[in-house]
Amino acid sequence: MVPQKVNAAGLRRIAYRRSPRFFECPLEEMDSRHQQTVPIGLMTEMLHMSTISFEAPRGMRDFYPEDMVWRNRVFDAWRAAAERFGFRNYDACVVESLELLQRKSGEEVSEQIYAFDDKSGRHLALRPEMTPTLARMVAARQTRLPFPIKWYAVAQCFRYERMTRGRKREHYQLNMDVVGSEDVLCEAEVLGAAVSAMRDMGMPDNAWFIHVSSRALLGELLAKSGIPETQHPAVFIALDKRGKISDDDIAALLRSEGLDDAAIAKTFELLAVTTLDEAAALAGEDSPAIANLRALFALADTMGYGSMLMFDIAVIRGLSYYTGIVFEAFDAQRKFRAIFGGGRYDSLLALVGGKPMPAVGMGFGDVVVGEVLREILGDACPVERKGYAIGYMDNAQRPAAVKLAARLRTEGHNVDLALLPQKPKHFFSKAGAGIARYAVFLGPDDVASGAAQAKDLTTREATPMTL
């Protein structure tokens, strides 16, 4: 405990010196010159500050400039691809109604919501996903929107869940949704935009694949197996946990939902189906779900990404609102979690109070794709150099440097202007580690002659330029 004395002003006198060990030193052992009078509140603040961690809260992330290079690579590809496919940008507040999220996000997500009450007692939460918010926004203007609509957003989402590789407690994700059409071309457009984004990021086509199934198809097969439709949602939730828990645990979940051993065995038999033809043999070629899947594969071929689709009946998607085709993308080696996922959700607008309307969408998170990109492309993210770095030897050249920077910026160039005089070696070293394409260093002779050299940091060639 720190020895303390109280003076007449009501302040405690504490031992103080520069060493961080001063708290352990008895007051009488310290020279009087190293003692100060410190208010009690300030001392409490000093003690508290000494224990503050400089790390982000667990599960959250900070983005330093070198991290932003990777993030911008992903975000830029997302936005470019979404707009290339005609999706319009929208956004919403990160705080959402807790009731909406609990009712529409599914059992697992409901348990992971960051929830709180505001000062008026309203039950709110940080959004764990964007689709319920989209449904609310569309329902609010359902009589005025020109359907079908194609919207996209890059949204930050929060879930309090156990962290594993590829899973944080916050993440950004691209959401692309088409609302107002039952045509399977909607799924093809969403997937085509996602493929375009992956290619923009530099991901080779043979490094990842899109696994496609249909909840409608699985529902048909479950019904043919004698499992009533009322039990299908529970079966979907249980089967979606496959790979996360053992088959014995899944069987126990199914049994708890009222399925007998014969029904459980038939359910697992369905998961052994490996091709669309096998599924068609069980469901019948007149199955609407089979027809939609075949149409999607044909459209993907026409759009240039058919080789990247594979039928996988085990793709379920955990959220309860999916009704038709569902899909998830994985790296070819299955070393990581799903890169993106989504599907058709024709009932969600009605569930939030709007008029029934078909819709399809996807969520594409930044965490997993960032890890996959590093695995395939390496840790160093390639950066396109552009713009200028301008430095100067001493303050006498600063006005000329400022004038040159202003002119180049007016011409549309990015310019990193040195804030202090530098030696040439230090300037060129820092410029080389940056992202500028050209480096211009001004010394007394350059200013006197009215000309300088712009050094290309990629080719190392120098080009004369006027000041």
LOMAR-31688 format. One line per field, with one value per residue (C-alpha): x, z, y; residue number from 1; residue in three letters. Coordinates in nm, 2 decimals. Each point is the difference from the previous one (the first is absolute). Example, Ala and Ser with C-alpha at 12.3 -4.5 7.8 and 13.67 -1.06 7.14 Angstrom:
BEGIN
X = 1.23	0.14
Z = 0.78	-0.07
Y = -0.45	0.34
n = 1	2
res = ALA	SER
end
This chain:
BEGIN
X = 0.00	0.13	0.08	-0.22	-0.02	-0.29	0.08	-0.21	-0.15	-0.16	0.25	0.20	0.37	0.13	0.35	0.08	0.30	0.05	0.07	-0.31	0.09	-0.07	-0.32	0.22	0.23	-0.07	-0.04	0.27	0.26	-0.06	0.17	-0.25	0.08	-0.18	-0.33	-0.30	-0.35	-0.25	-0.38	-0.17	-0.20	0.31	0.18	-0.29	0.01	0.37	-0.04	-0.28	0.20	0.29	-0.23	-0.16	0.07	0.10	-0.16	-0.34	-0.28	0.00	-0.14	0.01	0.26	0.21	0.11	0.35	0.10	0.16	-0.32	-0.21	0.19	-0.15	-0.34	-0.02	0.09	-0.31	-0.23	0.10	-0.07	-0.33	-0.13	0.14	-0.16	-0.34	-0.03	0.13	-0.31	-0.24	-0.04	-0.08	0.17	-0.20	0.09	-0.17	0.07	0.21	-0.26	-0.31	-0.32	0.07	-0.34	0.06	0.33	-0.12	-0.30	0.17	0.37	-0.04	0.07	0.38	0.03	-0.26	0.23	0.30	-0.16	0.17	-0.32	-0.06	-0.28	0.03	-0.08	-0.36	-0.02	-0.02	0.14	0.28	0.29	0.30	-0.09	0.14	-0.09	-0.16	-0.28	-0.27	0.09	-0.04	-0.34	-0.11	0.12	-0.17	-0.32	-0.01	-0.01	-0.15	-0.27	0.25	0.30	0.05	0.02	0.20	0.27	0.37	0.17	0.34	0.16	0.34	-0.11	0.18	-0.17	0.05	-0.05	0.11	0.12	0.29	0.29	0.18	0.20	-0.19	-0.25	0.01	-0.26	-0.03	0.05	-0.09	-0.20	-0.13	-0.37	-0.16	-0.37	-0.26	-0.36	-0.31	0.07	-0.04	0.22	0.32	0.18	0.01	0.21	0.22	0.06	0.09	0.24	0.15	0.07	0.17	0.22	0.09	0.10	0.22	0.17	0.06	0.17	0.24	-0.15	0.06	-0.31	0.15	0.07	-0.36	-0.35	-0.37	-0.20	-0.37	-0.31	-0.36	-0.20	-0.31	0.16	0.10	-0.35	-0.14	0.23	-0.07	-0.38	0.05	0.19	-0.31	0.13	-0.28	0.05	-0.05	0.33	0.20	0.13	0.14	0.16	0.16	0.15	0.13	0.16	0.16	0.21	0.16	0.37	-0.02	-0.14	0.00	-0.26	-0.10	-0.07	-0.20	-0.20	-0.07	-0.12	-0.23	-0.13	-0.08	-0.21	-0.22	0.17	0.02	0.30	-0.13	-0.06	0.35	0.16	-0.19	0.11	0.37	-0.06	-0.10	0.33	0.18	-0.14	0.29	-0.14	-0.29	-0.10	-0.02	-0.22	-0.22	-0.04	-0.13	-0.21	-0.12	0.08	-0.33	0.13	0.00	0.31	0.19	-0.11	0.12	0.34	0.04	-0.09	0.26	0.28	-0.10	0.01	0.33	0.15	-0.13	0.14	0.34	0.02	-0.17	0.31	0.01	-0.34	-0.04	-0.31	0.03	-0.32	0.17	-0.02	-0.28	0.07	-0.08	-0.23	-0.37	-0.13	0.15	-0.26	0.16	0.34	0.29	0.37	0.34	0.34	0.31	0.37	0.09	0.18	-0.28	0.26	-0.22	-0.35	-0.25	0.12	-0.36	-0.35	-0.36	-0.31	-0.37	-0.22	-0.35	-0.18	0.20	-0.18	-0.33	0.15	0.11	-0.35	0.03	-0.18	0.13	0.28	0.27	0.36	0.35	0.33	0.34	0.25	0.37	0.22	0.34	0.17	0.01	0.07	0.29	0.15	-0.05	0.16	0.31	0.02	0.00	0.16	0.24	0.01	0.12	-0.30	0.10	-0.06	-0.03	0.23	-0.14	0.06	0.30	0.21	0.16	0.28	0.25	0.34	-0.08	-0.26	0.13	-0.14	-0.33	-0.20	0.11	-0.10	-0.34	-0.06	0.09	-0.23	-0.29	0.05	0.02	-0.31	-0.19	0.09	-0.16	0.31	0.03	0.29	0.17	0.18	0.27	-0.08	0.36	0.34	0.18	0.33	-0.03	0.08	-0.28	-0.25	0.05	0.00	-0.33	-0.14	0.10	-0.18	-0.32	-0.25	0.11	0.11	0.23	0.24	0.11	0.26	0.08	0.34	0.14	0.12	-0.35	-0.18	0.27	-0.04	-0.38	0.02	0.02	0.01	-0.30	0.14	-0.22	0.01	-0.10	0.24	0.26	0.01	0.01	-0.21	0.06	-0.29	-0.04	-0.08
Z = 0.00	-0.08	0.32	0.00	0.21	0.00	-0.01	0.11	-0.35	0.02	-0.25	0.06	-0.04	-0.18	-0.10	-0.36	-0.22	-0.36	0.07	-0.05	0.33	0.21	0.14	0.19	0.16	0.35	0.02	0.26	-0.23	-0.28	-0.02	0.07	-0.34	-0.16	0.19	-0.14	0.11	-0.23	0.02	0.10	-0.33	-0.21	0.19	-0.06	-0.37	-0.01	0.17	-0.24	-0.31	0.11	-0.05	-0.34	-0.28	-0.34	-0.17	-0.17	0.20	-0.04	-0.33	-0.15	-0.23	-0.06	-0.36	-0.03	-0.34	-0.10	0.09	-0.20	-0.31	0.02	0.11	-0.28	-0.25	0.12	0.03	-0.34	-0.17	0.18	-0.11	-0.35	-0.06	0.15	-0.21	-0.31	0.04	0.05	0.38	0.17	0.33	0.32	0.37	0.34	0.37	0.17	0.29	-0.07	0.18	0.22	-0.07	-0.37	0.03	0.25	-0.21	-0.34	0.05	0.11	0.33	0.00	-0.10	0.26	0.27	-0.14	-0.02	0.18	0.16	0.23	0.11	-0.08	0.26	-0.10	0.06	-0.36	-0.07	-0.26	-0.14	-0.23	-0.32	-0.04	-0.37	-0.26	-0.16	0.27	-0.02	-0.38	0.04	0.24	-0.24	-0.30	0.19	0.11	-0.37	-0.16	-0.19	-0.15	-0.10	-0.37	0.04	-0.07	0.18	0.03	0.31	0.16	0.32	0.18	0.36	0.33	0.20	0.36	0.16	0.34	-0.09	0.07	-0.20	-0.23	-0.32	-0.24	0.27	0.19	0.21	-0.25	-0.38	-0.31	-0.27	-0.35	-0.02	-0.35	-0.03	-0.28	0.12	-0.21	-0.24	0.02	-0.30	0.06	-0.20	0.33	0.16	-0.31	0.01	0.37	-0.04	-0.32	0.19	0.28	-0.25	-0.16	0.34	0.07	-0.34	0.07	0.32	-0.19	0.11	-0.26	-0.11	0.09	0.35	0.12	-0.09	0.07	0.16	-0.10	0.13	0.07	0.32	-0.22	-0.14	0.34	0.12	-0.28	0.08	0.37	-0.08	-0.22	0.29	0.22	0.21	0.04	-0.12	0.35	0.10	-0.30	0.17	0.29	-0.24	-0.20	0.32	0.12	-0.34	-0.04	0.31	-0.18	0.01	0.31	0.22	-0.04	-0.19	0.34	0.14	-0.31	0.04	0.36	-0.11	-0.26	0.26	0.23	-0.27	-0.02	-0.28	0.05	-0.08	-0.35	-0.09	0.12	-0.20	-0.32	0.07	0.00	-0.31	-0.18	0.09	-0.19	-0.33	-0.20	-0.33	-0.14	-0.21	0.32	0.16	-0.30	0.00	0.36	-0.04	-0.36	-0.31	0.04	0.33	-0.01	0.21	-0.24	-0.29	0.17	0.08	-0.36	-0.12	0.23	-0.12	-0.36	0.06	0.18	-0.31	-0.22	0.23	0.01	0.35	-0.04	0.08	0.34	0.11	0.16	0.14	0.37	0.18	0.34	-0.05	0.23	0.13	0.37	-0.02	0.01	-0.27	-0.31	-0.22	-0.33	-0.16	0.25	-0.05	0.17	-0.14	0.13	-0.08	-0.21	0.29	0.25	0.25	0.09	0.09	-0.27	-0.20	-0.07	0.01	-0.07	-0.18	-0.06	0.27	-0.14	0.34	0.19	-0.11	0.11	0.33	0.08	-0.09	-0.37	-0.29	-0.12	-0.25	-0.14	0.07	-0.02	0.16	0.13	0.27	-0.08	0.31	0.00	0.26	-0.18	-0.35	0.15	0.14	-0.32	-0.20	0.22	-0.02	-0.38	-0.09	0.30	0.29	-0.20	-0.18	-0.34	-0.01	-0.31	0.04	-0.10	0.06	0.13	0.32	0.03	0.24	0.06	0.15	0.23	0.06	-0.27	-0.26	0.18	-0.19	-0.33	0.13	0.12	-0.34	-0.19	0.21	-0.05	-0.37	-0.03	0.22	-0.22	-0.30	0.18	0.15	0.35	0.18	0.33	0.10	0.26	0.31	0.11	-0.18	-0.06	-0.13	-0.34	0.12	0.26	-0.24	-0.27	0.25	0.14	-0.35	-0.11	0.29	-0.08	-0.29	-0.22	-0.36	-0.03	0.25	-0.04	0.24	-0.01	0.09	-0.04	-0.36	-0.10	0.12	-0.15	-0.34	0.01	-0.09	0.19	-0.07	0.05	0.08	-0.09	0.30	-0.21	-0.29	0.17	-0.30	0.06	-0.21	0.01	0.11	0.04	0.34
Y = 0.00	0.35	0.20	0.32	0.32	0.24	0.37	0.30	0.04	-0.35	-0.14	-0.32	0.02	-0.30	-0.12	0.09	-0.06	-0.10	-0.37	-0.22	-0.17	0.31	-0.16	-0.25	0.25	0.12	0.38	0.04	-0.16	0.26	0.34	0.28	0.15	-0.30	0.05	0.18	0.08	-0.18	0.02	-0.32	-0.02	0.05	-0.28	-0.23	0.08	-0.06	-0.34	-0.10	0.11	-0.22	-0.31	0.10	-0.25	0.14	-0.30	0.02	-0.16	-0.38	-0.10	0.35	0.14	0.31	0.08	0.15	0.15	-0.33	-0.19	0.25	-0.11	-0.34	0.13	0.25	-0.28	-0.19	0.30	0.15	-0.34	-0.03	0.34	-0.02	-0.35	0.10	0.31	-0.19	-0.22	0.29	-0.01	0.33	0.10	0.04	0.01	0.00	0.07	-0.26	0.00	-0.20	-0.10	-0.31	-0.14	0.00	-0.18	-0.25	-0.10	0.00	-0.11	-0.36	-0.17	0.00	0.37	0.10	-0.14	0.20	0.35	0.29	0.14	0.30	0.24	0.37	0.27	-0.02	-0.37	-0.10	-0.35	0.05	-0.20	0.03	-0.17	-0.35	0.00	0.23	-0.20	0.08	0.37	-0.02	-0.16	0.27	0.28	-0.16	-0.06	0.37	0.11	-0.31	0.20	0.24	-0.20	-0.10	-0.38	-0.20	0.18	-0.09	0.15	-0.04	0.12	-0.04	-0.03	-0.06	-0.28	-0.12	-0.35	-0.11	-0.35	-0.23	0.12	-0.24	0.03	0.23	0.11	0.32	0.18	0.27	-0.01	0.19	-0.17	0.07	-0.06	-0.02	-0.06	-0.02	0.06	-0.04	-0.29	-0.38	-0.06	-0.20	0.26	0.20	-0.27	-0.01	0.38	-0.01	-0.28	0.15	0.32	-0.19	-0.19	0.33	0.14	-0.30	0.04	0.37	-0.09	-0.23	-0.33	-0.28	-0.18	-0.34	0.11	0.00	-0.13	0.08	-0.28	0.02	-0.18	0.08	0.00	-0.05	-0.32	-0.13	0.08	-0.21	-0.29	0.02	-0.01	-0.31	-0.16	0.05	0.29	0.26	0.36	0.13	-0.17	0.12	0.33	-0.20	-0.25	0.29	0.15	-0.33	-0.10	0.34	-0.09	-0.29	0.04	0.21	-0.28	-0.38	-0.19	-0.16	0.34	0.09	-0.32	0.10	0.34	-0.16	-0.24	0.29	0.15	-0.31	-0.20	-0.38	-0.20	-0.10	0.36	0.10	-0.28	0.12	0.36	-0.11	-0.21	0.32	0.16	-0.28	0.13	0.14	0.12	0.19	-0.30	-0.22	0.26	0.02	-0.38	0.03	0.31	-0.06	0.20	0.19	0.15	0.38	0.01	-0.22	0.22	0.32	-0.16	-0.12	0.35	0.16	-0.23	0.08	0.37	-0.02	-0.17	0.28	0.26	-0.15	-0.16	-0.33	-0.20	0.16	-0.14	-0.34	-0.16	-0.07	-0.11	0.06	0.38	0.10	0.35	0.05	0.30	-0.10	0.23	-0.17	-0.17	-0.11	-0.02	0.04	0.03	0.03	0.06	-0.18	-0.02	-0.30	-0.17	0.07	0.14	0.30	0.08	0.11	0.30	0.11	-0.14	0.08	-0.11	0.06	0.14	0.04	0.03	0.26	0.32	-0.15	-0.10	0.36	0.13	0.08	-0.16	-0.34	0.05	-0.23	0.08	-0.14	0.13	-0.08	0.11	0.01	0.06	0.16	-0.23	-0.33	0.14	0.20	-0.32	-0.19	0.28	0.00	-0.37	0.00	0.34	0.03	0.24	0.30	0.15	0.14	0.37	0.21	0.30	0.33	0.37	0.19	0.02	0.35	0.08	0.29	0.05	0.29	0.27	0.22	-0.25	-0.06	0.28	-0.15	-0.35	0.12	0.18	-0.32	-0.21	0.24	0.00	-0.38	-0.05	0.25	-0.22	-0.30	-0.17	-0.13	0.17	-0.09	0.32	-0.03	0.20	0.05	0.05	-0.33	-0.13	-0.16	-0.35	0.01	0.15	-0.26	-0.28	0.11	0.06	-0.34	-0.16	0.20	-0.02	0.30	-0.08	0.30	0.17	0.36	0.14	0.38	0.14	0.35	-0.06	-0.13	0.31	0.22	-0.16	-0.03	-0.37	-0.34	-0.37	-0.23	-0.34	-0.30	-0.23	-0.30	0.04	0.22	0.23	0.38	0.25	0.38	0.22	0.37	0.16
n = 1	2	3	4	5	6	7	8	9	10	11	12	13	14	15	16	17	18	19	20	21	22	23	24	25	26	27	28	29	30	31	32	33	34	35	36	37	38	39	40	41	42	43	44	45	46	47	48	49	50	51	52	53	54	55	56	57	58	59	60	61	62	63	64	65	66	67	68	69	70	71	72	73	74	75	76	77	78	79	80	81	82	83	84	85	86	87	88	89	90	91	92	93	94	95	96	97	98	99	100	101	102	103	104	105	106	107	108	109	110	111	112	113	114	115	116	117	118	119	120	121	122	123	124	125	126	127	128	129	130	131	132	133	134	135	136	137	138	139	140	141	142	143	144	145	146	147	148	149	150	151	152	153	154	155	156	157	158	159	160	161	162	163	164	165	166	167	168	169	170	171	172	173	174	175	176	177	178	179	180	181	182	183	184	185	186	187	188	189	190	191	192	193	194	195	196	197	198	199	200	201	202	203	204	205	206	207	208	209	210	211	212	213	214	215	216	217	218	219	220	221	222	223	224	225	226	227	228	229	230	231	232	233	234	235	236	237	238	239	240	241	242	243	244	245	246	247	248	249	250	251	252	253	254	255	256	257	258	259	260	261	262	263	264	265	266	267	268	269	270	271	272	273	274	275	276	277	278	279	280	281	282	283	284	285	286	287	288	289	290	291	292	293	294	295	296	297	298	299	300	301	302	303	304	305	306	307	308	309	310	311	312	313	314	315	316	317	318	319	320	321	322	323	324	325	326	327	328	329	330	331	332	333	334	335	336	337	338	339	340	341	342	343	344	345	346	347	348	349	350	351	352	353	354	355	356	357	358	359	360	361	362	363	364	365	366	367	368	369	370	371	372	373	374	375	376	377	378	379	380	381	382	383	384	385	386	387	388	389	390	391	392	393	394	395	396	397	398	399	400	401	402	403	404	405	406	407	408	409	410	411	412	413	414	415	416	417	418	419	420	421	422	423	424	425	426	427	428	429	430	431	432	433	434	435	436	437	438	439	440	441	442	443	444	445	446	447	448	449	450	451	452	453	454	455	456	457	458	459	460	461	462	463	464	465	466	467
res = MET	VAL	PRO	GLN	LYS	VAL	ASN	ALA	ALA	GLY	LEU	ARG	ARG	ILE	ALA	TYR	ARG	ARG	SER	PRO	ARG	PHE	PHE	GLU	CYS	PRO	LEU	GLU	GLU	MET	ASP	SER	ARG	HIS	GLN	GLN	THR	VAL	PRO	ILE	GLY	LEU	MET	THR	GLU	MET	LEU	HIS	MET	SER	THR	ILE	SER	PHE	GLU	ALA	PRO	ARG	GLY	MET	ARG	ASP	PHE	TYR	PRO	GLU	ASP	MET	VAL	TRP	ARG	ASN	ARG	VAL	PHE	ASP	ALA	TRP	ARG	ALA	ALA	ALA	GLU	ARG	PHE	GLY	PHE	ARG	ASN	TYR	ASP	ALA	CYS	VAL	VAL	GLU	SER	LEU	GLU	LEU	LEU	GLN	ARG	LYS	SER	GLY	GLU	GLU	VAL	SER	GLU	GLN	ILE	TYR	ALA	PHE	ASP	ASP	LYS	SER	GLY	ARG	HIS	LEU	ALA	LEU	ARG	PRO	GLU	MET	THR	PRO	THR	LEU	ALA	ARG	MET	VAL	ALA	ALA	ARG	GLN	THR	ARG	LEU	PRO	PHE	PRO	ILE	LYS	TRP	TYR	ALA	VAL	ALA	GLN	CYS	PHE	ARG	TYR	GLU	ARG	MET	THR	ARG	GLY	ARG	LYS	ARG	GLU	HIS	TYR	GLN	LEU	ASN	MET	ASP	VAL	VAL	GLY	SER	GLU	ASP	VAL	LEU	CYS	GLU	ALA	GLU	VAL	LEU	GLY	ALA	ALA	VAL	SER	ALA	MET	ARG	ASP	MET	GLY	MET	PRO	ASP	ASN	ALA	TRP	PHE	ILE	HIS	VAL	SER	SER	ARG	ALA	LEU	LEU	GLY	GLU	LEU	LEU	ALA	LYS	SER	GLY	ILE	PRO	GLU	THR	GLN	HIS	PRO	ALA	VAL	PHE	ILE	ALA	LEU	ASP	LYS	ARG	GLY	LYS	ILE	SER	ASP	ASP	ASP	ILE	ALA	ALA	LEU	LEU	ARG	SER	GLU	GLY	LEU	ASP	ASP	ALA	ALA	ILE	ALA	LYS	THR	PHE	GLU	LEU	LEU	ALA	VAL	THR	THR	LEU	ASP	GLU	ALA	ALA	ALA	LEU	ALA	GLY	GLU	ASP	SER	PRO	ALA	ILE	ALA	ASN	LEU	ARG	ALA	LEU	PHE	ALA	LEU	ALA	ASP	THR	MET	GLY	TYR	GLY	SER	MET	LEU	MET	PHE	ASP	ILE	ALA	VAL	ILE	ARG	GLY	LEU	SER	TYR	TYR	THR	GLY	ILE	VAL	PHE	GLU	ALA	PHE	ASP	ALA	GLN	ARG	LYS	PHE	ARG	ALA	ILE	PHE	GLY	GLY	GLY	ARG	TYR	ASP	SER	LEU	LEU	ALA	LEU	VAL	GLY	GLY	LYS	PRO	MET	PRO	ALA	VAL	GLY	MET	GLY	PHE	GLY	ASP	VAL	VAL	VAL	GLY	GLU	VAL	LEU	ARG	GLU	ILE	LEU	GLY	ASP	ALA	CYS	PRO	VAL	GLU	ARG	LYS	GLY	TYR	ALA	ILE	GLY	TYR	MET	ASP	ASN	ALA	GLN	ARG	PRO	ALA	ALA	VAL	LYS	LEU	ALA	ALA	ARG	LEU	ARG	THR	GLU	GLY	HIS	ASN	VAL	ASP	LEU	ALA	LEU	LEU	PRO	GLN	LYS	PRO	LYS	HIS	PHE	PHE	SER	LYS	ALA	GLY	ALA	GLY	ILE	ALA	ARG	TYR	ALA	VAL	PHE	LEU	GLY	PRO	ASP	ASP	VAL	ALA	SER	GLY	ALA	ALA	GLN	ALA	LYS	ASP	LEU	THR	THR	ARG	GLU	ALA	THR	PRO	MET	THR	LEU
end
